[in-house]
Amino acid sequence: MKKLIQILFIIPMLTLSACGQSNKKEVTKNNNKTMGNVINKPNNPYYSNTDTKKLNVSNEEWKKILPPDLYAVGREADTERAFTGTMWNDETKGTYYCAVCGYKLFESTQKFTSSCGWPSFFEQDNKESITFKLDKSYGMIRTEALCGRCGSHLGHLFNDGPEPTGKRYCMNAVSLDFVPFKESSTTETIVLGGGCYWCVEAVYENLDGVIKVESGFSGGTVENPSYEEVCTGRTGAAEVVEITYDKTKTNLDEIFKVFFTVHDPTTLNRQGADVGTQYRSVIFYKNEEQKKAAESIIKELNDNKVYSSKIVTSLEPFKKFYPAEDYHQNYYNNNKEKPYCQMVIQPKIEKFEKIFKDRLKK
């Protein structure tokens, strides 16, 4: 049974741990945005969600094209008022970009709600997205966080965040543009449970055509259960992953083939040493197409006696998906050195990569 990791949110009570206490002035504009105006940047020729080339633009030029509040924070390192707007505690799924230049900084899966009153993240998008420098201003010693493309001030980095990184990227909301994730006509989601969600998530993240994989819970009687509650086996919820995929690159048939390859669908309420109803093999279908596709592949596998025992995978109508705590997301990639990852998850990934070698993400 995998160990329970405790997540700690340390309330920043001291000015030393605040994002920008005692700066020259506070930006007090009431920034209520939950989505930045990234689509319409007519006066900013440097704004791009795809260009990663470093920018060397003078403050004089930035001042001509940036709104005053964004210029004050981004180029003069001012700080907006804490608890401004809704971004600090918004849980909408999507991507966060630098509001000055459009460089990708964070995914919503890297965000957590802290008590500091500013948007907080435990990990950056990649090692290039944010750079750091020592900040000794105003009698404090802090680590300033800067956009990796344009060098604009974003906030500060502290060592009082949650697992697995222990970091808290304390950002100014005005420095961020947020684009919510939207399903298009070519995307679809399916919710699957095949034992420990760390294992299932790690496999599907490597399948070409899969856009997003999120670990969580479904099928229980408790509203928004915690990991600890689900581990008791009394909530009725199963550990699952919600898979968002591009129907032009993969399909339900392939999604299910991977599912029945990387876990044992013949063991009732268990996968290896993980035992309990929370580890049951289950497909939560969202429509008749998903239900019929699942019934078809299960019948085919049983008829052809692919397994020595009958498949016990349950088909349950989807009701709601509850995302797991932040430290569960992308768990394998963040914890490859842990024994559970090496002994349980890695063999599943190797099996998947061998069988579906032509379908791996490039």
N, C-alpha and C positions, 0 to 999 in steps of 0.2 A: 504494500500500500504506500503510495507516495506521501511524503511528509507534508504536513500543513505548514505553509509559510505565513507568518504573521505580517500584516501590512500596517505600518505605523505612519500616521500623519502627525507631524510635530507642529503644534501651533506656534507660529512665530511671534512671540510676545516681545522680543527685544528689538530695538531699532536696528541692531546689527544685522538681523535676518530679514528685515523688510526690503522690498524690492528697490525703493528709492527714497527713503526717508531723508529729510534735510537737504534735498537738492535745491537749486537756485529758486525754483518756483514749482507749483503744482499746476498741471493742466487740468482745469476743472470743467471743461466741456463735458456735458453728459453724453457719453458715447454709448448709445443703446444698441449698437449694431451687433447682430449675431452673424451677419454675412457682410464681408467687405465689398466695396463697389469695384471688384476686380474686373468686371466686364467693360466698364466705361472709364478709361484712364486717358482721356483725349489730350491732356496737357503734360503727360509724362511719357516721353519717348523711350525711357529706359525701363519701363515696366514690362516684364515678361515672365510667364509661368514656366517657360521652357528654356530660356537662355541662361546658361550657367557661367558665362564669361564674366570675370571680375570687372567691376566698374570703378573708374577713377574720375569722379565728378565732383566739382568744387561745391562748397556750401552755398556760394553765390548762385550757382545754377540751380541747386536743389531748392533754394528759397523762392525762386521764380515759379516753380512748378508744383510744389507741395502745399497742401493746406497748412495754415499756421500751427494748428495743434500737432499735426504729424511732424512738421519741421522742428518744432520745439522739443519733442521727445526724441525723434529719430536722429536729428543732427546736432542738437544742443544738450542731449542727455537729461532733459527734464523728466518729470514723473507725473503721470495722471493720478487722480484721486482714487484711493482704494474703493472696491465695491462699486465701481463705475459700470453702468450698463448691466448686461446679462452674460457677457462672454466668460466671466470668471467662473461661473458655475453652470454654464450651458453644456448639455451632454449630447447635442446633435452630432451625428457622425459626419465627418468630412475632413478637409485638409486645411491647414493654416499656412499662409504665405506671408512674406515680408510685405508690409503695406507700402513701403517706399519703392521697392524694385520688383516685387512679385516672386522672389526666390522661395522655393518650398522649404518650410522649416519643421513642421510637425504634422503628424496624423492624429486624429481624435483618439485613437487607441493608446496614444502616449500621454494623454491628458488626464489629470485628476483634479478633484475639487479640494483645494486646501482652504485654510482659514485666513489666509493673508489678504484676500480680497482682490488679487490679480490672477489672470489666467496662469495656471501652473501645469507643468509637464515634467515627466520623469526621464524622458529620453528625447534626443533630437532626431530628425529624419535620417541624417547620415553625418559622418565625421566632418564633412565639408560645409554643412548647412549653417552652422554657427561657430564663430571663433570667439576667443576670450582674451581679456587683458586685465591686469591688476588695476583696481580702482582704489586709490587712497584718498579720495576726496571727502571733505566734510568730517575729518577725524575718524573715518571708518576704513577698514580694510575689507574689500569685497572683490568678487570676480564679475566683471562686466561682461555681458553677453552681446555680441554684435552679429549682424547679418553676414554670412559668409560671402555674399556676392557684392553688396554695396557698402558694408561696414557701418550701417546705421545702428544706433543704440536700440536694443530690444528690452533689456532689463538686466537682471543679475542671476547668477547661478549660486545655489546654496547646497550644502550637504545634509539637508534634513528632509529629504523626500522619501517616498515609499520604495519598497523592493520592486524590481530586482536591482535598480541602479543606486538607490539611496540619494538621488539627486532631485532638486527642485529648481526647474527653470522658471523663474518668476518674471513674467512678461507683462509689458504694458499692452492693454487691449488695442490702443490706438496704433501700435506698431504692427498689428496683425490684421491681415485680411483672411476671412474664413469663407470657404466654398463648401457647402453641404454636399454630401454624396447623394446622387440621384440615380435611381434605376432608369434605364432607357428601355426602348422596345426590344433591344437586343440582349438585355440582362435579365437574370432570374435568380432567385434565392431558393435554397433547399436546406432544411435543418436535419442533421443526422447525429445519432449517438452510437458510438462504437467503442465504449469503454472510456478510458481517460481522455479528456478532450485535448490534453497536451499532445498526445500521439496523433490523433486524427487531424488536428490543426497543422502539425508539422508536415504531414504528408501532402495535404491539399494545397499548401502554400507553394509547392513545387510543380503543380499541374498546370500546363499551358492552358490558358483560357479562364483560369480562376482569377478573379479580380481582388477578392477580399475574403478572408476567413476570420471569424470572430468566435472565441470560446464563450460558452454561457450555459444556461439552464433552460429546460422546457419540460412541459408535461406534468407539472406538479400542482399542488393545492395551495401553496404558499406564494403570496405576492412578492416578487422580487427577492427570492431567497439568497442568503449569503452562502459562500462556499462551506462554511462551518455547518450551517443548517442542512445543506444537501448531503454532507458527509455522514449525517446521522442516519440517513436512509428513511427518514420518516416524512419527508416532504412530498414524496412521489415524483420529484423532479429527476431528470436524467442529465448527466454531463453531455453537452452537445456542442456542435459547431454550426454556425450559420454561414453557408458558403454562397457567395455572390459570384456568378460566372457569366461569361460572354457566350451567348448561344451561337455566335458565328464561329467560335473557336473550339468549343466543347459542347457536350449535351448531357441529358439525364442518363443516357445509357452508359456513357463513359464514367460519369460521376458515381453511378452505382457499381460499375465494375471495379473501380478503385476501392470503394467502400467494402465490398465483399472479398477483396484481395488482402487488405491490410489488417483485418480483424477477424476473429472467430465468431461467426453468426450462429453457432450451434451450442454455445454454452449459455445457459440461462442466468441472467443477472450477474455476470462476471466476465472479466477478461484477465486471464492469468491470475495474478495475486490480488487484483482489484475486484472485490466482491461486494455486491449490494445492488439494489434496484437502480441506483444512480449510475451504474455501469452497464445497464442493459443495452442490448443491440436494438436500435429503434430508428424508424424513419418517420418523421413528422411531415406528412404531406399537406401541401397548401391548396391543392386543387385536384380534380379528378385525373388530370394528365399525370401528375406525379404519383398518385395512388396506383393507377393502372400500370405505369412503368415499373413501379416497385413490385407489384404483384406478379408481373410478367417475368422479371429476372429471378425472383425467388422460386417461381414454379419451374423455370428452366434449370436452375441449379439443382433443385430437388429431383426433378425428372432424370437428370443426367448423373445423379449421385456423385456430384462433385465433392461433397463432404461425406464422411462416413456416418454422420448423424444428421437428423433433420434440422433445417434452419429454424431458429426460434425468434428471429427478428420480428418485432412487433411493428405494425403500421398504425399510427395514431394521428388523428386530425390535428393539425397545427392550431394552437390557440395564441400563444405568446412566447417570445424569446426574451430572456433576461441576460444581458451581458455579464460575464464574470468580472471580478475585480481586476484592476489594471495589471497587476503583476502576473496574472494568468495569461495575458495576451502575448503571443509570440514567444511563449515560454521556452521552447526548445532552443531557438536561436539566441536567447539571452542567457541560457544556463547549460550550455553544451558540456561543461565540465562536471556537472552533477551526475552521481551514479545512476539515478533513474533515467536520465536522458541517454546515457551511454549504454545502459544494459537493456532498457525497454524500448525507448523511442527510436534510437539509431538503427536497430535491426529491422524495424518496420519501414523506415525510410529506405534502407538498402534494398529490401524486397521490392518496394514500390519502384525504385529507380531501375532495378533490373528488369522488371516485367514491363514497365511503361517508359523505357529509355527513350523512345522516339517522341514522347509526349511531355518531356520535361521543359520547363521554362528555360529559355536561352539565357 
